[in-house]
Amino acid sequence: MEKDKEKTYKKDSLKGTLFSVLAVGGFILLSWFTVWSLFLSRI
């Protein structure tokens, strides 16, 4: 029973980590494209 709990906890933890990485990566990409488009519009 203890091992099942540990597996569930690890899976949830990994899902949270994946979501956090995707959110941060998405924010970085969005900000990069925003700055890039601003740069292109000023040329």
C-alpha positions in Angstrom: 0.0 0.0 0.0 2.8 2.4 0.8 4.4 1.9 -2.6 1.1 2.7 -4.4 0.9 6.0 -2.5 4.5 6.8 -3.4 3.9 6.1 -7.1 0.8 8.3 -7.2 2.7 11.1 -5.4 5.6 10.8 -7.9 3.3 10.9 -10.9 1.4 14.0 -9.6 4.7 15.6 -8.8 6.0 15.0 -12.4 2.7 16.3 -13.9 3.1 19.5 -11.9 6.8 19.8 -12.9 5.9 19.3 -16.6 3.1 21.9 -16.4 5.5 24.4 -14.7 8.2 23.9 -17.3 5.7 24.3 -20.2 4.2 27.4 -18.6 7.7 29.0 -18.1 8.8 28.0 -21.6 5.6 29.3 -23.1 6.1 32.7 -21.3 9.7 32.9 -22.5 8.7 32.1 -26.1 5.8 34.6 -26.0 8.0 37.4 -24.6 10.8 36.6 -27.2 8.4 36.8 -30.1 6.9 40.0 -28.8 10.3 41.6 -28.6 11.3 40.2 -32.0 8.2 41.6 -33.6 8.8 45.0 -32.0 12.3 44.9 -33.4 11.1 44.0 -36.9 8.5 46.8 -36.9 11.2 49.4 -36.1 13.5 48.5 -38.9 
